[in-house]
Structure formats: structure tokens, C-alpha cells
């Protein structure tokens, strides 16, 4: 029975962020089809921020009507919406409509909002449900939550990317007898399986999570809640729950037990006011970069090096996040000096990525294998290093107090929002970043 519960908890956690993570790793195949082109990631970052209305509403319900919110019904609803949205996305992701005289991916944006709403709301509903089980199953749940980023990245790598090739095409002038006009056009060979198949795969992952949730509800209630073990043993929750300040324990009895357990646990360090300011600055800065600034310009940073470079950067970065969180489980370093240096290293890598985006469509080392390798590794280690920082900062604040972790969630949201809102007008209104064409862009040697 214990093994079965572990498997179900892992499968349940798989549905937490699989949809949004899947969208990000599939972008290399989508940007060449949808009319927004290279601007598409900047739209997604803003849509995901808007979807935080979901956890906000759940948090307000917990505060205003603590006994009336049926979390099981909420989880059933959001997982069902996730399955339906993924299926609809497979059929309508490339449909466009005319808005303000221009073609836009209206269906894709609307469905993406609902998928983001599902994933954001899962962070404040899945964990309270799992708290009904002993803490050993909470750890398994977080393994599944980590797999929600790892699995789509691996599947995207298996999917491959359509290799671009330049094809000569001729056009005969209308009423002229002169020769044909020749031009180079970019054609993309198909990947190993289509975008539609990938979205059906995401729907299957959501179905597995929904089935696991139903099965967990059908199990005999022979478990007892162990809040003390939860507080002491499940620190990895901050790796994916930092962005959700509403992920709180609202039951009074559970809250009192948790606070008692926290008081019984000696704090590893007392931090001064200046150290706390530094810690919260790290939270805001890191999430501003990883959730707003850099994702918005990834196309401009990677696409000039080729479709394969963008594909590998997106897929491997998705894999790097859960890997970094796993490393943080076994190798903890709470030194603020170390975390500051790691943040500086990640910021330097992010600065390189941003600089290449600003130089688009002619970045450094374009057209060389070295340039492609450097940009892929830069994105990989940028995501990995800053993901580690996010986990360790969350651990530090959790050990300080429950309120500190709540403020940490608020700082995450502020950083993510500032990054997304800053980049959107720079990309879509002021046009500071330039896109290019694989075959027709002429760059100086």
C-alpha cells in the first residue's frame, strides 16, 4: 500500500506545472508559425502573471471563508480544465483572428491563460491536500512536481526540431518579359512528431495527475497528519512554491502545531536587518530575471544561432530547474556570501544572454559551432545557478518564520511582475529587439 501511495503522490505532483513547462519547451516549434513570431515569449510571461489571480482568489477564500472552500472540488475542477485546455490547444493552437487590423493568436493566448491558471492555482491547493498524508509522501509529491519540468524537457529533446534550410524560389513578374526574380526562403523540416502530438502528451500527463488524485481520495483513510514532520522534512516545497504567497496553512490547529514545531527547531542563524534586506533583494532580483526579463527575450538571444540552439536552450533549461532543486536537497549552502556570488555568476550569464538578444539578429559568434554551444550552455547554467539560489533563499526564510516565507512569496511575485511588465513594452511597443530570418539576414563579418 505504501508503494502505491508513493506512486500516486508522484503522479499527482506531475500535473502541477507540466502544462506551462510544456508550453515553454515547445516554443521553438511554435514561434515560426504564429504571427507574433519572436515576440511570443513576452506575451506568455505577462499571461502567466495574470494567471496568478487564481491563487489570489483561493487565498482570499481561505481568509474570508476558511471553512467553505472545498479544496477537493477545486483540484478536480482545475485538473479537468487542464485536460480540456490541452486537448483544445492541440486542435486550435495555430488559429488566428484579426485584432486591431493585425493577425493575433487569440485562441493560443486564451487557452494558455487557462493552463497558467491551472498551474498557478495548483501551488496553493495541491499541497494542503497532500498534508493529509504523512510527510514521507509529501517528499514524493515534490519529486513528481520536479518531474513536471523534467519530463516535458526530455520529451521535447526526443521530439527534435525542424532543421532549417534555405531554398531558392523564383517569381515571374506579372506583365514583364524579363527573367525570373530569385529569392531565398527559409523552410523547416518537420520534427520527429508534431506539435499537436506534444499537446496531446501534455493532456495525457494531466489525465494521469487527475486519475492519481481520484485514486488518492479513494484510499482508506488510515493516515494521520504529522505537521511536525512536514515542517522539518519538506523544505523542498520552496523550489516551486515560492511564487505563491497564498500557499499557507489555514486550519488553526495545524497552524499552532506547525508553529510549535518550528519553535522546537533551533534556528541555524539569526540575521540582521541588513542581511534580511539582502536576502529579499536576492529573491526579487533572481525572480525578476528568471521569470520575467530573460524568458521574454530568449527567442532574440537564441534564434540567430539557429533553430537547434533555441530548441536545446529551452529544453535543457527546463531540465536544469528540477535538477538544481534536487542538488539543493543534498548539498545545502546557506552562506549569504556564497549565494551572493552564485547570484552574481547567474546574473553575468543572464547579462550575456541579454546582450546577445540586444545584438539580434547579428550576435557574437553567429554561424559558428562555438557560438551555438556558448549560448546553450549560458542558458543552461543561468537557469541552474539561479534555481539553486531560489531554493536556498526559501530554505533560509522558512527556518526563520512562517511569515518570512509568506513575504518571500510576495517578493517573488513582485520580481516576476516587474520583469514581465518591463520587457513587454520594450519588445512589442518600442521594438528595441530585432528579429531576423535564417536565410536572408546579412551580418557583417
C-alpha positions as CSV (number, residue, x, y, z in Angstrom):
1,X,0.0,0.0,0.0
2,X,2.8,2.4,0.9
3,X,4.4,2.0,-2.6
4,X,1.1,2.6,-4.3
5,X,0.6,5.8,-2.3
6,X,4.1,6.9,-3.2
7,X,3.4,6.3,-6.9
8,X,0.1,8.1,-6.7
9,X,1.6,11.1,-4.9
10,X,4.3,11.4,-7.5
11,X,1.8,11.1,-10.4
12,X,-0.4,13.7,-8.7
13,X,2.6,16.2,-8.4
14,X,3.3,15.6,-12.1
15,X,0.3,17.7,-13.0
16,X,1.3,20.8,-11.1
17,X,3.4,22.7,-13.7
18,X,3.6,20.3,-16.6
19,X,1.4,22.4,-18.9
20,X,3.3,25.7,-18.6
21,X,6.6,24.0,-18.7
22,X,5.5,22.1,-21.8
23,X,4.5,25.4,-23.5
24,X,7.9,26.9,-22.9
25,X,9.8,23.9,-24.3
26,X,7.5,23.8,-27.3
27,X,8.0,27.4,-28.2
28,X,10.9,26.7,-30.6
29,X,8.4,25.0,-32.9
30,X,5.6,27.4,-32.4
31,X,7.3,30.8,-32.9
32,X,7.8,30.1,-36.6
33,X,4.1,29.5,-37.2
34,X,2.2,32.0,-35.0
35,X,2.1,35.6,-36.2
36,X,3.7,37.1,-33.1
37,X,6.9,35.3,-34.0
38,X,9.9,36.1,-31.8
39,X,7.7,38.4,-29.6
40,X,5.6,35.4,-28.4
41,X,7.5,34.7,-25.2
42,X,7.0,38.2,-24.0
43,X,3.2,37.7,-24.3
44,X,3.4,34.4,-22.4
45,X,5.3,36.0,-19.4
46,X,2.5,38.6,-19.0
47,X,-0.2,36.0,-19.4
48,X,1.3,33.8,-16.7
49,X,1.5,36.8,-14.3
50,X,-2.2,37.5,-14.9
51,X,-3.0,33.9,-14.1
52,X,-1.8,34.5,-10.5
53,X,-5.4,35.7,-10.0
54,X,-6.2,32.0,-9.3
55,X,-4.1,31.6,-6.2
56,X,-5.0,35.1,-5.1
57,X,-8.7,34.2,-5.1
58,X,-8.1,30.9,-3.3
59,X,-6.1,32.8,-0.6
60,X,-8.9,35.3,-0.2
61,X,-11.4,32.5,0.2
62,X,-9.2,30.9,2.9
63,X,-9.0,34.2,4.7
64,X,-12.6,35.3,4.4
65,X,-14.5,32.0,4.4
66,X,-12.0,29.5,5.8
67,X,-14.5,26.6,6.2
68,X,-16.4,27.0,3.0
69,X,-13.7,26.3,0.3
70,X,-13.9,22.7,-0.9
71,X,-10.3,22.0,-1.9
72,X,-11.1,18.6,-3.4
73,X,-13.7,20.2,-5.7
74,X,-11.2,23.0,-6.7
75,X,-8.5,20.4,-7.5
76,X,-10.9,18.3,-9.5
77,X,-12.0,21.4,-11.4
78,X,-8.6,22.8,-12.3
79,X,-7.2,19.4,-13.4
80,X,-10.3,18.9,-15.6
81,X,-9.8,22.3,-17.0
82,X,-6.1,21.5,-17.6
83,X,-7.0,18.3,-19.6
84,X,-9.7,20.1,-21.6
85,X,-7.4,23.0,-22.4
86,X,-4.5,20.8,-23.6
87,X,-6.9,19.0,-25.9
88,X,-8.3,22.2,-27.2
89,X,-4.8,23.6,-27.7
90,X,-3.9,20.6,-29.9
91,X,-6.7,21.5,-32.3
92,X,-6.6,25.3,-32.2
93,X,-3.1,26.4,-31.3
94,X,-2.4,27.8,-34.7
95,X,-5.8,29.5,-35.3
96,X,-5.6,33.3,-35.7
97,X,-8.0,36.2,-35.6
98,X,-7.7,39.8,-36.8
99,X,-7.5,42.2,-33.8
100,X,-6.9,45.9,-34.4
101,X,-6.0,45.2,-38.0
102,X,-3.4,42.6,-37.3
103,X,-3.4,38.9,-37.0
104,X,-3.0,37.5,-33.5
105,X,-3.0,34.1,-31.9
106,X,-6.2,34.7,-29.8
107,X,-7.0,31.0,-29.2
108,X,-3.5,30.2,-28.2
109,X,-3.4,33.1,-25.7
110,X,-6.8,32.3,-24.2
111,X,-6.0,28.6,-23.7
112,X,-2.6,29.5,-22.4
113,X,-4.2,31.7,-19.7
114,X,-6.3,28.8,-18.5
115,X,-3.4,26.5,-18.5
116,X,-1.4,29.0,-16.5
117,X,-4.4,29.5,-14.2
118,X,-4.4,25.7,-13.5
119,X,-0.7,25.5,-12.7
120,X,-0.6,28.7,-10.6
121,X,-3.6,27.6,-8.6
122,X,-2.2,24.1,-8.1
123,X,0.5,25.6,-5.9
124,X,-2.0,26.7,-3.2
125,X,-4.3,23.7,-3.5
126,X,-2.2,20.6,-4.1
127,X,0.0,20.9,-1.0
128,X,-2.8,21.5,1.5
129,X,-4.4,18.3,0.2
130,X,-1.2,16.3,0.4
131,X,-0.8,17.5,4.1
132,X,-3.5,14.9,5.0
133,X,-0.8,12.3,4.4
134,X,2.4,11.6,6.3
135,X,5.4,13.7,5.4
136,X,7.2,10.9,3.6
137,X,4.5,11.2,0.9
138,X,4.9,14.9,0.7
139,X,8.5,14.4,-0.4
140,X,7.4,12.0,-3.1
141,X,4.9,14.7,-4.2
142,X,7.7,17.2,-4.7
143,X,9.6,14.6,-6.8
144,X,6.6,14.5,-9.1
145,X,6.4,18.3,-9.1
146,X,10.0,18.4,-10.2
147,X,9.3,15.8,-12.9
148,X,6.6,18.2,-14.3
149,X,9.5,20.3,-15.6
150,X,11.9,17.4,-16.4
151,X,9.6,15.2,-18.4
152,X,8.4,17.8,-20.9
153,X,12.0,18.8,-21.4
154,X,13.1,15.3,-22.2
155,X,10.1,14.7,-24.5
156,X,10.9,17.9,-26.3
157,X,14.5,16.7,-26.8
158,X,13.1,13.5,-28.3
159,X,10.8,15.4,-30.5
160,X,13.7,17.2,-32.0
161,X,13.4,20.4,-34.0
162,X,12.7,21.0,-37.7
163,X,16.1,21.8,-39.3
164,X,16.1,25.0,-41.3
165,X,17.3,25.1,-44.9
166,X,17.4,27.8,-47.5
167,X,15.6,27.2,-50.7
168,X,15.8,29.2,-53.9
169,X,12.4,30.2,-55.2
170,X,11.6,32.2,-58.3
171,X,8.8,34.6,-59.1
172,X,7.9,35.7,-62.6
173,X,7.0,39.4,-62.9
174,X,3.3,39.9,-63.8
175,X,3.3,41.5,-67.3
176,X,7.0,41.7,-67.9
177,X,9.1,39.5,-70.2
178,X,12.2,39.8,-68.2
179,X,13.9,36.9,-66.3
180,X,12.6,35.4,-63.1
181,X,13.3,37.0,-59.8
182,X,15.1,34.7,-57.4
183,X,14.9,34.9,-53.6
184,X,15.9,32.7,-50.7
185,X,13.2,31.3,-48.4
186,X,13.5,29.5,-45.1
187,X,11.9,26.1,-44.9
188,X,11.8,24.0,-41.8
189,X,11.9,20.2,-42.0
190,X,9.3,18.6,-39.7
191,X,10.3,17.3,-36.2
192,X,10.1,13.7,-35.1
193,X,6.5,14.3,-34.1
194,X,4.2,17.2,-34.4
195,X,3.2,20.0,-32.0
196,X,-0.3,18.5,-31.9
197,X,1.1,15.2,-30.6
198,X,3.1,17.1,-28.0
199,X,0.0,18.8,-26.7
200,X,-1.9,15.5,-26.5
201,X,1.0,14.2,-24.5
202,X,0.5,17.2,-22.1
203,X,-3.2,16.3,-21.9
204,X,-2.2,12.7,-21.0
205,X,0.0,13.9,-18.2
206,X,-2.8,16.0,-16.8
207,X,-5.1,12.9,-17.1
208,X,-2.6,10.9,-15.1
209,X,-2.5,13.6,-12.4
210,X,-6.3,13.7,-12.3
211,X,-6.5,9.9,-12.1
212,X,-3.9,9.8,-9.3
213,X,-5.9,12.5,-7.3
214,X,-9.1,10.5,-7.6
215,X,-7.3,7.3,-6.5
216,X,-5.8,9.1,-3.5
217,X,-9.3,10.2,-2.5
218,X,-10.5,6.5,-2.8
219,X,-7.8,5.2,-0.5
220,X,-8.8,4.1,3.0
221,X,-8.2,7.0,5.5
222,X,-5.7,5.2,7.7
223,X,-3.2,8.1,7.7
224,X,-2.7,10.7,10.3
225,X,-1.4,14.2,9.7
226,X,2.1,14.8,11.0
227,X,2.6,18.5,10.9
228,X,5.9,18.4,12.8
229,X,7.4,16.0,10.2
230,X,6.0,18.2,7.5
231,X,7.7,21.3,8.8
232,X,11.0,19.6,9.4
233,X,11.2,17.4,6.3
234,X,9.5,19.0,3.4
235,X,11.7,22.1,2.8
236,X,11.9,21.4,-1.0
237,X,8.5,22.9,-1.3
238,X,10.0,26.3,-1.8
239,X,11.6,25.2,-5.1
240,X,8.3,25.5,-6.9
241,X,6.1,27.2,-4.3
242,X,8.0,30.4,-3.9
243,X,5.8,32.3,-6.2
244,X,2.6,31.6,-4.3
245,X,2.3,33.6,-1.1
246,X,-1.1,32.2,-0.6
247,X,0.2,28.6,-0.1
248,X,-0.4,28.7,3.6
249,X,-1.8,26.5,6.4
250,X,-5.2,27.9,7.3
251,X,-6.5,25.4,9.8
252,X,-5.9,26.9,13.3
253,X,-5.0,23.6,14.9
254,X,-2.5,22.7,12.2
255,X,-1.1,26.3,12.3
256,X,-0.5,26.0,16.1
257,X,1.2,22.7,15.8
258,X,3.4,23.9,12.9
259,X,4.5,27.0,14.9
260,X,5.2,24.8,17.9
261,X,7.4,22.5,15.8
262,X,9.2,25.5,14.3
263,X,9.9,26.8,17.8
264,X,11.2,23.5,18.9
265,X,13.7,23.5,16.0
266,X,16.7,25.7,16.7
267,X,17.3,28.3,14.0
268,X,20.6,27.9,12.2
269,X,21.3,31.6,12.2
270,X,20.0,35.0,13.3
271,X,20.0,37.5,10.5
272,X,20.4,41.3,10.9
273,X,18.1,43.8,9.2
274,X,20.7,44.4,6.5
275,X,21.1,40.7,5.9
276,X,17.3,40.3,5.6
277,X,17.2,43.2,3.1
278,X,19.9,41.5,1.1
279,X,18.0,38.1,1.2
280,X,14.8,39.7,0.0
281,X,16.7,41.6,-2.7
282,X,18.1,38.3,-3.9
283,X,14.5,36.9,-4.1
284,X,13.2,39.9,-6.1
285,X,16.3,40.1,-8.4
286,X,16.5,36.4,-9.2
287,X,12.8,36.0,-10.0
288,X,12.8,39.2,-12.0
289,X,15.5,37.7,-14.2
290,X,14.3,34.1,-14.4
291,X,10.5,34.7,-14.6
292,X,10.4,38.0,-16.5
293,X,13.4,39.7,-18.1
294,X,15.2,36.8,-19.7
295,X,12.4,34.5,-20.8
296,X,10.9,37.4,-22.7
297,X,13.9,37.7,-24.9
298,X,15.0,34.0,-25.3
299,X,14.0,33.9,-28.9
300,X,16.1,37.0,-29.7
301,X,19.0,35.5,-27.8
302,X,19.0,32.0,-29.3
303,X,17.2,32.1,-32.7
304,X,20.0,34.0,-34.5
305,X,22.2,30.9,-33.8
306,X,19.7,28.6,-35.4
307,X,16.6,26.6,-34.6
308,X,18.6,23.9,-32.9
309,X,20.3,26.3,-30.5
310,X,16.9,27.7,-29.4
311,X,15.4,24.2,-29.0
312,X,18.3,22.9,-26.9
313,X,18.4,26.1,-24.7
314,X,14.6,25.9,-24.0
315,X,14.6,22.1,-23.3
316,X,17.8,21.9,-21.3
317,X,16.8,24.9,-19.2
318,X,13.6,23.2,-18.4
319,X,15.5,20.2,-17.2
320,X,18.1,22.3,-15.3
321,X,15.5,23.7,-13.0
322,X,14.4,20.4,-11.2
323,X,18.0,19.1,-11.4
324,X,19.2,22.2,-9.5
325,X,16.4,21.8,-6.9
326,X,17.4,18.2,-6.4
327,X,21.0,19.2,-5.9
328,X,19.9,21.7,-3.3
329,X,18.2,18.8,-1.4
330,X,21.6,17.1,-0.8
331,X,24.1,19.9,-0.9
332,X,22.9,22.9,1.1
333,X,25.0,26.0,1.4
334,X,23.2,28.8,3.3
335,X,26.2,31.2,3.3
336,X,24.9,34.6,2.1
337,X,28.4,35.3,0.6
338,X,28.2,32.1,-1.4
339,X,24.6,32.8,-2.5
340,X,25.6,36.3,-3.4
341,X,28.5,35.1,-5.6
342,X,26.3,32.5,-7.2
343,X,23.7,35.2,-8.0
344,X,26.4,37.4,-9.5
345,X,27.5,34.4,-11.6
346,X,24.0,33.8,-12.8
347,X,23.5,37.5,-13.4
348,X,26.6,37.6,-15.6
349,X,25.3,34.7,-17.6
350,X,21.9,36.4,-17.9
351,X,23.7,39.6,-18.9
352,X,25.4,37.7,-21.7
353,X,22.1,36.2,-22.9
354,X,20.5,39.7,-22.8
355,X,23.4,41.2,-24.7
356,X,23.1,38.6,-27.4
357,X,19.4,39.4,-27.6
358,X,20.1,43.1,-27.9
359,X,22.6,42.4,-30.7
360,X,20.0,40.3,-32.6
361,X,19.9,39.3,-35.4
362,X,23.7,39.5,-35.5
363,X,25.1,38.4,-32.1
364,X,28.6,37.4,-31.4
365,X,30.0,34.2,-32.9
366,X,26.9,33.8,-35.1
367,X,27.2,30.9,-37.6
368,X,29.8,29.1,-35.6
369,X,29.6,25.9,-33.5
370,X,31.3,27.7,-30.7
371,X,28.7,30.4,-30.6
372,X,25.8,27.9,-30.6
373,X,27.5,25.9,-27.7
374,X,28.1,29.0,-25.7
375,X,24.6,30.3,-25.9
376,X,23.1,26.9,-25.0
377,X,25.5,26.5,-22.0
378,X,24.9,30.1,-20.9
379,X,21.1,29.5,-20.7
380,X,21.6,26.1,-19.0
381,X,23.8,27.4,-16.2
382,X,21.9,30.7,-15.9
383,X,18.8,28.7,-15.1
384,X,20.6,26.1,-12.9
385,X,22.5,28.5,-10.7
386,X,19.6,30.9,-10.0
387,X,17.2,28.0,-9.4
388,X,19.6,26.8,-6.7
389,X,19.7,30.3,-5.2
390,X,15.9,30.4,-5.1
391,X,15.7,27.1,-3.2
392,X,18.3,28.1,-0.6
393,X,16.9,31.5,0.0
394,X,13.5,29.9,0.6
395,X,15.0,27.4,3.0
396,X,16.7,30.3,5.0
397,X,13.4,32.2,5.2
398,X,11.4,29.1,6.1
399,X,13.7,28.4,9.0
400,X,13.3,32.0,10.2
401,X,9.5,32.0,10.4
402,X,6.3,31.2,8.5
403,X,5.7,35.0,8.0
404,X,9.1,35.4,6.4
405,X,8.3,32.7,3.9
406,X,5.0,34.4,3.1
407,X,6.8,37.7,2.5
408,X,9.2,35.7,0.3
409,X,6.3,34.6,-1.9
410,X,5.2,38.3,-2.2
411,X,8.8,39.3,-3.2
412,X,8.8,36.5,-5.8
413,X,5.6,37.8,-7.3
414,X,6.8,41.4,-7.3
415,X,10.1,40.4,-9.0
416,X,8.3,38.3,-11.7
417,X,5.8,41.1,-12.3
418,X,8.4,43.8,-12.7
419,X,10.4,41.7,-15.1
420,X,7.5,40.8,-17.3
421,X,5.9,44.3,-17.3
422,X,9.3,45.9,-18.1
423,X,10.1,43.8,-21.1
424,X,6.7,43.7,-22.7
425,X,6.7,47.3,-24.0
426,X,10.4,47.2,-24.8
427,X,9.8,44.3,-27.1
428,X,6.3,45.0,-28.5
429,X,6.0,48.8,-28.4
430,X,9.4,50.3,-28.6
431,X,10.8,47.4,-30.7
432,X,14.3,47.5,-29.1
433,X,14.9,43.9,-30.1
434,X,15.1,42.9,-33.7
435,X,14.1,39.6,-35.3
436,X,15.8,38.1,-38.3
437,X,15.4,35.5,-41.0
438,X,17.7,32.5,-41.1
439,X,18.4,32.8,-44.8
440,X,18.1,36.5,-45.6
441,X,19.8,38.2,-42.6
442,X,23.1,39.7,-43.7
443,X,25.5,40.2,-40.8
444,X,28.9,41.9,-41.1
445,X,31.9,39.6,-40.8
